[in-house]
Amino acid sequence: MPNELLYLALAALFGLFMAWGIGANDVANAMATSVGSRAITVKQALIVAGVFEFAGAVLAGGEVTATIRKGIVDQSLLVDTPELLIFGMLASLLAAGTWLLIASRRGWPVSTTHSIVGAIIGFAVVGIGMESVEWNKVVGIVASWVASPLIAGVFAFLIFSSVQWLILSRPDPLERARLYVPFYIFLTVFMLSLVTMFKGLKHVGLTLTLVESYLVSAACGVLVAGIGRFFIMRIKPDRRAEKEFHFFTVERVFAVLMVVTACGMAFAHGSNDVANAIGPVAAVISVARDGLVGQQAPVSIWVLLLGGMGIVVGLATFGRHVIATVGRKITHLTPSRGFAAELAAATTIVIASGTGIPISTTHTLVGAVLGVGMARGISAIDLRVVGRIFASWAITIPAGATLSIIFYFILKALLGST
């Protein structure tokens, strides 16, 4: 195809920009509970994300990625005009990346999936026609705005309530924490492993049966719980600090658990959401090279490396804004509360993956943080912050679509005649 090198260069550039946006917004969101609860520092979060997000993106981020995310567009309508698909995918990457830049700067945790979906809808409506959009899929995505935060919030409420009942309300909370936290570690690693099995490893061509997935996840849980128990038993009570905060040492025990959840969430997130950046890139590469609009596009390792690198740089440069919103501004988080939120989010993602419900990691985690806050009463939540977050969710798809339409016409005007 003419201009193949130009298309490939633009795809790489815009894909890197989109991956940067994922790091600045979505990854920051995944790290926010660990940082907000002071279980790990921002610098440690960068290291954890650098290693595990990158590993998830490269190792489990894609053997084959659908050229158009989530089957939103009927691409058979583009068979005779493959260049329109290229312009559309480039415009979608640029639009979604721009919206994530705006949202991240303001500290709004928005869905990267919804950003790219909105952008693809925008291009499809003006570039192909209203009939090209699978509107039933869009309805499902909008429904998930309500379902995923609600489910995660209920789970978080129940999990934190169990922590309060089993550990925090007892006369010997430290001994109780040493007894029960290894079980919580097992549960957390088990759930996060299932997230990876269901949402990540299918991209690597490694297919496990349902039973095998559960057995591998259980084995990972037992192993990490054993390691966690070793470190937990070495934590000594700090009597001076406990005079100021009764649960100081107990929260240090939960901080061990938060390190585990931070690593697991980062890997699971990298393996899943990097597709939001590399899916459209893979589509552009495929069409630019052979001129054909295909259902599937094989993903080169350099594209995965590009996505992984962009994610890490995004978190390092702009991630602090969203970390501050989710980790500190919605409600006050401690390691035990942060753990409850992350386990609830992971559980919700596993259930959604198994049932095929479209879900947003962002909406799920924010809902879980709200659930933890509700366990302490409505006064523990900053409702103004929550209102701004909900408003940003509502405008994400329209914003992505509007920006995509603008960029589509600009790119078509600039590249269409070259």
VEXDREN-2710 file (C-alpha; in Angstrom, 1 decimal):
% VEXDREN-2710
k/r/px/py/pz
1/MET/0.0/0.0/0.0
2/PRO/1.3/3.5/-0.8
3/ASN/2.4/5.5/2.3
4/GLU/2.9/2.3/4.3
5/LEU/5.9/3.7/6.2
6/LEU/4.0/6.9/7.1
7/TYR/1.0/4.9/8.3
8/LEU/3.3/2.6/10.4
9/ALA/5.1/5.6/11.9
10/LEU/1.9/7.4/12.8
11/ALA/0.4/4.1/14.3
12/ALA/3.5/3.7/16.5
13/LEU/3.4/7.3/17.6
14/PHE/-0.3/7.5/18.3
15/GLY/-0.2/4.0/19.9
16/LEU/2.5/5.2/22.2
17/PHE/0.5/8.2/23.1
18/MET/-2.6/6.1/23.9
19/ALA/-0.4/3.7/26.0
20/TRP/0.9/6.7/27.8
21/GLY/-2.7/7.7/28.6
22/ILE/-3.4/4.2/29.9
23/GLY/-0.4/4.5/32.3
24/ALA/-1.4/8.0/33.4
25/ASN/-5.0/7.1/34.1
26/ASP/-5.8/3.4/34.4
27/VAL/-2.5/2.1/35.9
28/ALA/-2.5/5.0/38.4
29/ASN/-6.0/4.0/39.3
30/ALA/-4.8/0.4/39.9
31/MET/-2.0/1.6/42.1
32/ALA/-4.0/4.2/43.9
33/THR/-5.3/2.1/46.8
34/SER/-1.8/0.8/47.6
35/VAL/-0.3/4.3/47.5
36/GLY/-3.2/6.0/49.1
37/SER/-3.1/3.6/52.1
38/ARG/0.6/4.3/52.4
39/ALA/1.4/0.5/52.0
40/ILE/3.8/1.5/49.2
41/THR/5.3/4.9/48.1
42/VAL/4.8/6.4/44.7
43/LYS/8.4/5.5/43.8
44/GLN/7.8/1.8/44.8
45/ALA/4.5/1.9/42.8
46/LEU/6.5/3.0/39.7
47/ILE/8.9/0.1/40.2
48/VAL/6.0/-2.4/40.7
49/ALA/4.1/-1.1/37.7
50/GLY/7.3/-0.9/35.7
51/VAL/8.0/-4.6/36.2
52/PHE/4.5/-6.2/36.4
53/GLU/2.6/-3.9/34.0
54/PHE/5.3/-4.3/31.4
55/ALA/5.5/-8.1/32.0
56/GLY/1.7/-8.4/31.8
57/ALA/1.6/-6.3/28.6
58/VAL/4.5/-8.2/26.8
59/LEU/4.0/-11.7/28.1
60/ALA/0.3/-11.9/28.1
61/GLY/-0.9/-8.8/26.2
62/GLY/-1.6/-10.4/22.9
63/GLU/-0.9/-13.2/20.5
64/VAL/-3.9/-12.1/18.5
65/THR/-5.9/-8.9/19.1
66/ALA/-9.2/-8.2/17.4
67/THR/-8.5/-5.3/14.9
68/ILE/-11.5/-3.4/16.2
69/ARG/-12.0/-3.4/19.9
70/LYS/-14.9/-5.4/21.3
71/GLY/-16.5/-5.9/17.8
72/ILE/-18.0/-2.4/18.0
73/VAL/-17.9/-1.9/14.2
74/ASP/-19.0/-4.1/11.3
75/GLN/-15.7/-3.9/9.4
76/SER/-17.0/-5.8/6.3
77/LEU/-18.3/-2.4/5.2
78/LEU/-14.7/-1.2/4.8
79/VAL/-13.4/-4.0/2.5
80/ASP/-13.4/-1.7/-0.6
81/THR/-11.9/1.3/1.3
82/PRO/-9.2/0.0/3.6
83/GLU/-7.6/3.4/4.0
84/LEU/-10.7/4.7/5.8
85/LEU/-10.0/2.0/8.5
86/ILE/-6.4/3.3/8.8
87/PHE/-7.6/6.9/9.2
88/GLY/-10.3/5.8/11.6
89/MET/-7.9/3.8/13.8
90/LEU/-5.3/6.6/13.9
91/ALA/-8.0/9.2/14.7
92/SER/-9.4/6.9/17.5
93/LEU/-5.9/6.4/19.1
94/LEU/-5.3/10.2/18.9
95/ALA/-8.8/11.0/20.3
96/ALA/-8.7/8.5/23.2
97/GLY/-5.1/9.6/24.1
98/THR/-6.1/13.2/24.1
99/TRP/-9.1/12.6/26.3
100/LEU/-7.0/10.6/28.7
101/LEU/-4.5/13.4/28.8
102/ILE/-7.3/15.9/29.7
103/ALA/-8.8/13.5/32.3
104/SER/-5.5/12.6/33.9
105/ARG/-4.4/16.2/34.2
106/ARG/-7.6/16.9/36.2
107/GLY/-7.3/13.7/38.2
108/TRP/-10.4/12.1/36.8
109/PRO/-10.3/8.2/36.8
110/VAL/-12.0/7.4/33.5
111/SER/-12.2/4.2/31.5
112/THR/-9.5/3.7/28.8
113/THR/-11.8/1.0/27.3
114/HIS/-14.7/3.5/27.0
115/SER/-12.4/6.2/25.7
116/ILE/-11.2/4.0/22.7
117/VAL/-14.7/2.6/22.2
118/GLY/-16.2/6.1/22.1
119/ALA/-13.5/7.2/19.6
120/ILE/-14.2/4.2/17.3
121/ILE/-17.9/4.9/17.4
122/GLY/-17.3/8.5/16.4
123/PHE/-15.1/7.6/13.4
124/ALA/-17.5/4.8/12.4
125/VAL/-20.6/7.0/12.4
126/VAL/-19.1/9.7/10.1
127/GLY/-16.7/7.5/8.1
128/ILE/-19.0/4.6/7.4
129/GLY/-22.5/5.2/8.6
130/MET/-24.8/4.8/11.6
131/GLU/-25.6/1.2/10.6
132/SER/-21.9/0.2/10.9
133/VAL/-22.0/0.5/14.7
134/GLU/-23.1/-2.5/16.8
135/TRP/-25.4/-0.5/19.1
136/ASN/-26.4/-3.5/21.3
137/LYS/-22.7/-3.6/22.3
138/VAL/-22.8/0.1/23.2
139/VAL/-25.9/-0.4/25.4
140/GLY/-24.0/-3.2/27.2
141/ILE/-21.1/-0.9/27.9
142/VAL/-23.4/1.8/29.2
143/ALA/-25.1/-0.7/31.5
144/SER/-21.7/-1.7/32.9
145/TRP/-21.3/1.9/34.2
146/VAL/-23.9/1.0/36.8
147/ALA/-23.3/-2.7/37.3
148/SER/-19.6/-2.9/37.8
149/PRO/-19.2/-0.2/40.5
150/LEU/-22.3/-1.5/42.3
151/ILE/-21.1/-5.1/42.4
152/ALA/-17.6/-4.2/43.4
153/GLY/-18.9/-1.8/46.1
154/VAL/-21.1/-4.5/47.6
155/PHE/-18.1/-7.0/47.6
156/ALA/-15.8/-4.3/49.2
157/PHE/-18.4/-3.5/51.9
158/LEU/-18.7/-7.3/52.8
159/ILE/-14.9/-7.9/52.7
160/PHE/-14.1/-4.9/54.9
161/SER/-16.9/-5.8/57.2
162/SER/-15.4/-9.3/57.6
163/VAL/-12.0/-7.7/58.4
164/GLN/-13.6/-5.5/61.1
165/TRP/-15.5/-8.5/62.5
166/LEU/-12.6/-11.0/62.4
167/ILE/-9.7/-8.7/63.3
168/LEU/-10.2/-5.1/64.1
169/SER/-13.1/-5.4/66.6
170/ARG/-11.3/-8.1/68.6
171/PRO/-9.3/-7.6/71.9
172/ASP/-6.2/-9.2/70.3
173/PRO/-6.2/-7.7/66.7
174/LEU/-2.5/-8.4/66.0
175/GLU/-2.8/-12.1/66.8
176/ARG/-6.0/-12.3/64.8
177/ALA/-4.3/-10.5/61.8
178/ARG/-1.4/-13.0/61.9
179/LEU/-3.9/-15.8/61.8
180/TYR/-6.3/-14.5/59.1
181/VAL/-4.2/-12.3/56.8
182/PRO/-2.4/-15.4/55.2
183/PHE/-5.9/-16.6/54.3
184/TYR/-6.8/-13.2/52.8
185/ILE/-3.4/-13.4/50.9
186/PHE/-4.5/-16.8/49.5
187/LEU/-7.9/-15.4/48.5
188/THR/-6.3/-12.3/46.9
189/VAL/-3.7/-14.2/44.9
190/PHE/-6.3/-16.8/43.9
191/MET/-8.6/-14.1/42.5
192/LEU/-5.8/-12.1/40.8
193/SER/-4.5/-15.3/39.2
194/LEU/-7.9/-16.1/37.9
195/VAL/-8.1/-12.6/36.4
196/THR/-4.9/-13.3/34.6
197/MET/-6.0/-16.8/33.5
198/PHE/-9.3/-15.5/32.1
199/LYS/-8.3/-12.2/30.7
200/GLY/-4.6/-12.4/29.9
201/LEU/-3.3/-15.9/29.0
202/LYS/-5.9/-16.4/26.3
203/HIS/-3.8/-13.9/24.2
204/VAL/-0.6/-16.0/24.5
205/GLY/-2.2/-19.0/22.9
206/LEU/-2.0/-20.8/26.3
207/THR/-5.4/-22.3/26.8
208/LEU/-6.2/-24.0/30.1
209/THR/-9.4/-25.7/31.1
210/LEU/-11.6/-24.2/33.8
211/VAL/-10.4/-26.8/36.3
212/GLU/-6.7/-26.3/35.4
213/SER/-7.2/-22.5/35.8
214/TYR/-8.6/-23.0/39.3
215/LEU/-5.9/-25.4/40.3
216/VAL/-3.0/-23.2/39.0
217/SER/-4.6/-20.2/40.8
218/ALA/-5.0/-22.2/44.0
219/ALA/-1.3/-23.3/43.9
220/CYS/-0.2/-19.7/43.4
221/GLY/-2.4/-18.6/46.3
222/VAL/-0.9/-21.3/48.7
223/LEU/2.7/-20.4/47.6
224/VAL/2.3/-16.6/48.1
225/ALA/0.3/-17.0/51.3
226/GLY/3.2/-19.1/52.7
227/ILE/5.7/-16.4/51.8
228/GLY/3.4/-13.7/53.2
229/ARG/3.0/-15.6/56.5
230/PHE/6.8/-15.8/56.8
231/PHE/7.1/-12.0/56.6
232/ILE/4.0/-11.4/58.8
233/MET/5.4/-13.4/61.7
234/ARG/8.6/-11.3/61.6
235/ILE/6.6/-8.1/62.2
236/LYS/7.1/-7.0/65.9
237/PRO/4.6/-4.8/67.8
238/ASP/5.4/-1.1/68.0
239/ARG/4.0/-0.2/71.4
240/ARG/4.8/3.5/71.1
241/ALA/3.1/4.0/67.7
242/GLU/0.2/1.9/68.9
243/LYS/-0.5/4.5/71.7
244/GLU/-1.2/7.0/68.9
245/PHE/-3.0/4.6/66.6
246/HIS/-4.2/1.3/68.1
247/PHE/-4.1/-0.6/64.9
248/PHE/-0.6/0.6/63.8
249/THR/1.0/-2.9/63.8
250/VAL/-2.1/-4.6/62.4
251/GLU/-2.1/-2.2/59.4
252/ARG/1.6/-3.1/58.9
253/VAL/0.5/-6.7/58.5
254/PHE/-2.0/-5.6/55.9
255/ALA/0.7/-3.6/54.2
256/VAL/2.4/-6.9/53.3
257/LEU/-0.8/-8.0/51.7
258/MET/-1.1/-4.7/49.8
259/VAL/2.3/-5.3/48.1
260/VAL/0.9/-8.6/46.9
261/THR/-2.3/-7.0/45.5
262/ALA/-0.3/-4.2/43.9
263/CYS/1.9/-6.7/41.9
264/GLY/-1.0/-8.9/41.0
265/MET/-3.3/-6.0/39.9
266/ALA/-0.5/-4.5/37.8
267/PHE/0.2/-7.8/35.9
268/ALA/-3.5/-8.5/35.4
269/HIS/-4.1/-4.9/34.2
270/GLY/-1.1/-4.9/31.8
271/SER/-2.2/-8.2/30.3
272/ASN/-5.7/-7.0/29.6
273/ASP/-5.8/-3.2/29.0
274/VAL/-2.7/-2.9/26.8
275/ALA/-5.1/-4.1/24.1
276/ASN/-6.8/-0.7/24.1
277/ALA/-3.6/0.8/22.7
278/ILE/-2.2/-2.1/20.6
279/GLY/-5.5/-3.3/19.1
280/PRO/-6.0/-0.2/16.7
281/VAL/-2.2/-0.2/16.1
282/ALA/-2.3/-3.9/15.0
283/ALA/-5.3/-3.0/12.7
284/VAL/-3.3/-0.2/11.0
285/ILE/-0.2/-2.4/10.6
286/SER/-2.2/-5.2/9.0
287/VAL/-4.1/-3.0/6.6
288/ALA/-1.0/-0.9/5.7
289/ARG/1.0/-4.0/4.9
290/ASP/-1.4/-6.1/2.8
291/GLY/-4.2/-3.6/2.0
292/LEU/-6.8/-6.0/3.3
293/VAL/-9.3/-5.5/6.1
294/GLY/-9.2/-8.6/8.2
295/GLN/-10.9/-9.8/11.3
296/GLN/-7.7/-10.6/13.1
297/ALA/-4.3/-9.0/13.2
298/PRO/-1.2/-10.7/14.6
299/VAL/0.7/-8.5/17.1
300/SER/4.4/-8.0/16.7
301/ILE/6.6/-8.0/19.8
302/TRP/7.7/-4.5/19.1
303/VAL/4.1/-3.3/19.4
304/LEU/3.8/-5.0/22.8
305/LEU/7.1/-3.4/23.9
306/LEU/5.8/-0.1/22.7
307/GLY/2.6/-0.5/24.7
308/GLY/4.4/-1.6/27.8
309/MET/6.9/1.3/27.6
310/GLY/4.1/3.9/27.1
311/ILE/2.2/2.6/30.1
312/VAL/5.2/2.9/32.4
313/VAL/6.1/6.4/31.2
314/GLY/2.5/7.5/31.6
315/LEU/2.4/6.4/35.2
316/ALA/5.7/8.0/36.0
317/THR/4.9/11.4/34.4
318/PHE/1.2/12.0/35.1
319/GLY/0.0/9.2/37.3
320/ARG/0.1/11.2/40.5
321/HIS/-3.0/13.1/39.7
322/VAL/-5.4/10.1/39.5
323/ILE/-3.5/8.3/42.4
324/ALA/-4.4/11.3/44.5
325/THR/-8.1/11.2/43.6
326/VAL/-8.7/7.5/44.0
327/GLY/-6.2/6.8/46.8
328/ARG/-6.8/9.9/49.0
329/LYS/-9.7/12.1/48.0
330/ILE/-12.7/9.7/47.9
331/THR/-12.3/8.4/51.4
332/HIS/-9.4/7.9/53.9
333/LEU/-7.7/4.5/53.1
334/THR/-5.6/2.4/55.4
335/PRO/-3.9/-0.9/54.2
336/SER/-6.8/-3.0/55.4
337/ARG/-9.3/-0.8/53.6
338/GLY/-7.2/-0.7/50.4
339/PHE/-6.9/-4.4/50.5
340/ALA/-10.7/-4.8/50.7
341/ALA/-11.1/-2.5/47.7
342/GLU/-8.6/-4.3/45.5
343/LEU/-9.8/-7.8/46.4
344/ALA/-13.4/-6.7/45.7
345/ALA/-12.3/-5.2/42.3
346/ALA/-10.4/-8.4/41.4
347/THR/-13.4/-10.6/42.3
348/THR/-15.8/-8.5/40.2
349/ILE/-13.4/-8.7/37.2
350/VAL/-13.3/-12.5/37.5
351/ILE/-17.1/-12.8/37.7
352/ALA/-17.5/-10.4/34.7
353/SER/-14.8/-12.3/32.7
354/GLY/-16.6/-15.6/33.3
355/THR/-20.0/-14.3/32.3
356/GLY/-18.9/-12.1/29.5
357/ILE/-20.2/-8.8/31.0
358/PRO/-18.4/-5.8/29.5
359/ILE/-16.6/-4.1/32.4
360/SER/-14.3/-1.3/33.2
361/THR/-11.4/-1.8/35.6
362/THR/-11.6/1.9/36.6
363/HIS/-15.3/1.9/37.4
364/THR/-14.9/-1.4/39.3
365/LEU/-12.1/-0.1/41.5
366/VAL/-13.7/3.3/42.2
367/GLY/-16.9/1.4/43.2
368/ALA/-14.9/-0.8/45.5
369/VAL/-13.3/2.2/47.2
370/LEU/-16.8/3.7/47.7
371/GLY/-17.9/0.4/49.2
372/VAL/-15.1/0.5/51.7
373/GLY/-16.1/4.1/52.6
374/MET/-19.7/3.1/53.0
375/ALA/-18.7/0.4/55.5
376/ARG/-17.6/3.4/57.7
377/GLY/-20.7/5.5/57.0
378/ILE/-21.7/8.0/54.2
379/SER/-19.8/10.8/56.1
380/ALA/-16.5/9.0/55.4
381/ILE/-17.0/9.7/51.6
382/ASP/-16.3/13.0/49.8
383/LEU/-19.5/13.2/47.7
384/ARG/-18.2/16.2/45.7
385/VAL/-15.3/14.2/44.4
386/VAL/-17.6/11.3/43.7
387/GLY/-19.9/13.6/41.7
388/ARG/-17.0/14.8/39.6
389/ILE/-15.9/11.3/38.9
390/PHE/-19.4/10.2/37.8
391/ALA/-19.7/13.2/35.5
392/SER/-16.4/12.3/33.9
393/TRP/-17.6/8.8/33.3
394/ALA/-20.8/10.1/31.6
395/ILE/-18.9/12.3/29.1
396/THR/-16.1/9.8/28.3
397/ILE/-17.8/8.1/25.3
398/PRO/-19.2/11.4/23.8
399/ALA/-15.8/13.1/24.3
400/GLY/-13.9/10.3/22.7
401/ALA/-16.4/10.3/19.8
402/THR/-16.3/14.0/19.2
403/LEU/-12.5/14.2/19.3
404/SER/-12.3/11.2/16.9
405/ILE/-14.6/12.9/14.4
406/ILE/-12.4/16.0/14.4
407/PHE/-9.2/14.0/14.0
408/TYR/-10.7/11.7/11.4
409/PHE/-11.5/14.7/9.1
410/ILE/-8.1/16.3/9.7
411/LEU/-6.2/13.0/8.9
412/LYS/-8.4/12.3/5.9
413/ALA/-7.7/15.8/4.6
414/LEU/-4.0/15.6/5.2
415/LEU/-3.4/12.0/4.1
416/GLY/-6.2/11.2/1.8
417/SER/-4.6/12.9/-1.2
418/THR/-1.0/11.8/-0.5
END
